Each structure stands twice: as C-alpha cells, then as structure tokens.
Amino acid sequence: MAEDFRAEFVREPAALKQHPALVLNADYRPLSYYPLSLWCWQDAIKAAYLERVDIVAEYEETVRSPSTEIRIPSVIVLKDYVKPQKRVAFTRFNLFLRDEFQCQYCGTTGDLTFDHVVPRAVGGVTSWENVVAACSPCNLRKGSKSLHQAHMSLRKPPRAPAAEQLRNTGRKFPPNHLHDSWLDFLYWDAELEA
C-alpha cells in the first residue's frame, strides 16, 4: 500500500498539492476569507517543525523522511497573533469584492472590468470613490460620458471599504473546495442546525 502511494507520488509529484492547510490566526479565525488563507502542505509541515504553528486537524495521508512519518496538516493555528491590516489595498480584486462581483450599472456578474464614474477624460481620478465594477457592455455604453449623459445610474455609491467590511463580504463567496476539517473554523453565511 505504501509502495503504491510512493509510486503514485513519484509519478505525479503534484498529487500532494491537493492537500492545502487552512491557516488560522491565534484567535482561531482565518487570516483571510477571500482568498481563503491556505498554505501548501510543505509550508505547513515546516512551520509545525519550527514550532510556529499548532496543528489542529490532519489529513489521512502522510509524508515520510528516512526517520519520520508525519500526517499532513489540514488546519493549523499560528502561535503568534497577526494583527489584521486596517488599510485596504486598492486593487482590481478588492474592487470586485467590494462590489460583490456585480456590475454596478446592471447587476450582471459576468465579464467584469472596471469603470471610472467621472471619466478620466474630464478629470476623474482612479480612487475607491470614483471606480466601480462594470460589465463590458455597460462600460462600452457609458464610455467617457457622465452618468447623466449616458442615462445610467449606479446601484450604490462607490466608497472606500473598511478592512472588516471587505472580510465580511468575502465570507459570502466560499471557494469551490472546502475540506470537511475546515468547516468548524469557517463562518460562511449558512444556516445553523438546531
């Protein structure tokens, strides 16, 4: 059995890439929700060996060295608390997350780009307060016109998000894969069982 796993691992070295570890802060909350704070299994084992993390849950699979066999961690907790950032970086991803991956003109979720509410051609700046997520058709329709000229309106006014607000918005978008051992540590918007 171990021979089969070793042969499979040698043939497919990417096989263990499917065993990420959920990284929790010292307060047992994920460092980030979107993207979900995950480390590859190698980094998780290294951090555990260096006593920087505690292992809370493990996968069934193991890795071996000549003298040691270790189960792959699936949930780890940092021993030192990492203070969350207060300032939110102005990035395309964070902008889309603030706008919940929806066009701020029509509400669609596909083919997103971003748009300057006050066009740059007339002095609009690239800032949280002037840039919104927009689908390509709406962006083309608005072009370099004002909202009034384009006969368009925003679903909500653009504002700079607070870090906690962005983290809470990220909880609405769980990743495609959630390992069973992670579920007790993630607080997605789901109904609790009675």
C-alpha positions in Angstrom: 0.0 0.0 0.0 2.7 2.5 1.0 4.7 1.4 -2.1 1.6 2.2 -4.3 1.3 5.7 -2.8 5.0 6.4 -3.1 5.0 5.3 -6.7 1.9 7.4 -7.4 3.6 10.4 -5.7 6.8 9.9 -7.7 4.8 9.7 -11.0 2.6 12.6 -10.0 4.6 15.0 -7.7 1.7 17.5 -7.9 -0.6 15.0 -6.2 0.1 16.5 -2.7 -0.7 20.0 -4.0 -4.3 18.9 -3.3 -3.7 19.0 0.5 -3.6 22.6 1.5 -3.7 23.7 5.1 -6.2 26.2 6.3 -4.2 28.9 8.2 -5.9 30.4 11.3 -4.7 33.3 13.3 -4.0 32.8 17.0 -7.7 33.7 17.7 -8.8 30.7 15.5 -10.1 32.9 12.7 -8.8 32.6 9.2 -6.2 35.2 8.2 -8.4 36.0 5.2 -11.7 34.6 3.8 -11.3 35.7 0.2 -8.9 34.5 -0.9 -9.1 31.9 1.8 -5.8 31.7 3.8 -4.2 28.5 2.7 -0.6 27.2 2.8 0.8 24.3 0.8 1.4 21.2 2.8 5.2 21.7 2.7 5.0 25.1 4.3 2.5 23.8 7.0 4.9 21.0 7.9 7.9 23.3 8.0 6.0 25.8 10.3 5.0 23.0 12.6 8.5 21.6 12.7 9.8 25.2 13.6 7.1 25.4 16.3 5.4 28.5 14.7 2.0 26.8 14.4 -0.1 24.2 16.2 -1.7 21.5 14.1 -5.5 21.3 14.8 -6.6 18.8 12.2 -4.8 16.4 9.8 -5.5 14.6 6.5 -5.3 10.8 6.4 -2.3 11.0 4.1 1.3 11.0 5.4 4.7 12.1 4.2 7.9 10.4 5.2 11.5 11.1 5.6 14.1 8.4 6.4 13.4 8.8 10.1 9.9 10.3 10.4 6.4 9.9 9.3 4.1 12.9 9.5 0.4 13.2 8.8 -0.3 16.2 6.5 -1.9 19.1 8.4 -5.2 20.3 7.2 -5.8 23.1 9.8 -3.0 25.0 11.5 -3.1 27.9 14.0 -0.4 30.5 14.3 1.1 30.7 17.7 1.7 34.5 17.4 -1.3 36.7 16.6 -1.1 38.6 13.3 -2.8 41.9 13.5 -5.2 42.3 10.5 -4.5 45.2 8.2 -6.7 48.2 8.7 -5.9 49.7 5.3 -7.4 48.0 2.2 -5.2 48.0 -0.9 -6.8 49.5 -3.9 -6.6 46.5 -6.3 -8.9 45.2 -9.0 -9.7 42.1 -7.0 -10.6 44.2 -3.9 -12.7 46.5 -6.0 -14.6 43.5 -7.4 -15.0 42.1 -3.9 -16.3 45.4 -2.6 -18.9 45.4 -5.4 -19.7 41.7 -4.8 -18.5 40.7 -8.3 -21.5 42.5 -9.9 -21.7 45.3 -12.5 -22.7 48.4 -10.6 -24.9 49.5 -13.5 -26.9 46.5 -14.4 -26.1 43.9 -11.7 -24.7 41.1 -14.0 -21.8 39.0 -12.8 -20.1 38.0 -16.0 -17.2 39.6 -18.0 -16.3 42.3 -15.4 -14.0 45.2 -15.9 -13.9 48.5 -14.1 -15.2 51.9 -15.0 -14.4 55.5 -13.8 -17.7 57.1 -12.8 -16.4 60.5 -13.6 -14.4 59.8 -16.7 -10.6 60.3 -16.7 -11.1 62.4 -19.8 -12.8 65.1 -17.8 -10.5 64.9 -14.7 -11.9 61.8 -12.9 -9.3 60.1 -10.6 -8.6 56.5 -10.0 -9.8 56.0 -6.5 -12.2 54.0 -4.4 -14.8 56.8 -4.7 -14.7 57.0 -8.5 -14.1 53.4 -9.8 -16.7 50.7 -9.9 -17.0 47.2 -11.3 -18.8 47.2 -14.6 -19.6 44.6 -17.3 -18.1 45.2 -20.7 -21.4 46.1 -22.4 -22.2 48.8 -19.7 -18.6 50.1 -19.8 -18.8 50.5 -23.6 -22.2 52.1 -23.4 -21.1 54.6 -20.8 -17.7 55.3 -22.5 -16.3 58.6 -21.4 -19.7 60.2 -20.7 -21.1 61.2 -17.4 -23.8 59.1 -15.8 -26.4 61.7 -16.7 -25.3 61.9 -20.4 -25.3 58.0 -20.7 -28.7 57.8 -18.9 -27.3 55.3 -16.4 -27.3 55.1 -12.7 -25.3 53.3 -10.0 -26.7 50.5 -7.8 -24.9 52.0 -4.9 -22.4 54.9 -4.5 -18.7 53.8 -4.5 -16.9 54.1 -1.2 -13.6 53.0 0.3 -14.3 49.8 2.2 -13.1 49.2 5.7 -11.0 46.0 6.1 -13.6 44.3 8.2 -16.3 45.1 5.7 -14.2 43.5 2.9 -13.6 40.4 5.1 -17.3 40.1 5.8 -18.1 40.4 2.1 -15.5 37.7 1.4 -17.5 35.3 3.6 -20.3 35.4 1.0 -18.1 33.8 -1.6 -16.7 30.4 -0.3 -14.2 28.8 -2.6 -15.1 25.8 -4.7 -13.4 23.3 -2.4 -13.8 23.3 1.4 -12.3 20.3 3.2 -14.5 18.8 5.9 -11.9 19.5 8.6 -12.1 23.3 7.8 -15.9 23.7 8.3 -15.8 24.2 12.0 -13.4 27.2 11.6 -15.1 29.0 8.7 -18.1 31.1 9.3 -19.8 31.2 5.9 -23.3 32.6 5.6 -25.0 29.3 6.2 -28.0 28.3 8.3 -27.0 26.7 11.6 -28.5 23.4 12.5 -30.9 23.4 15.5 
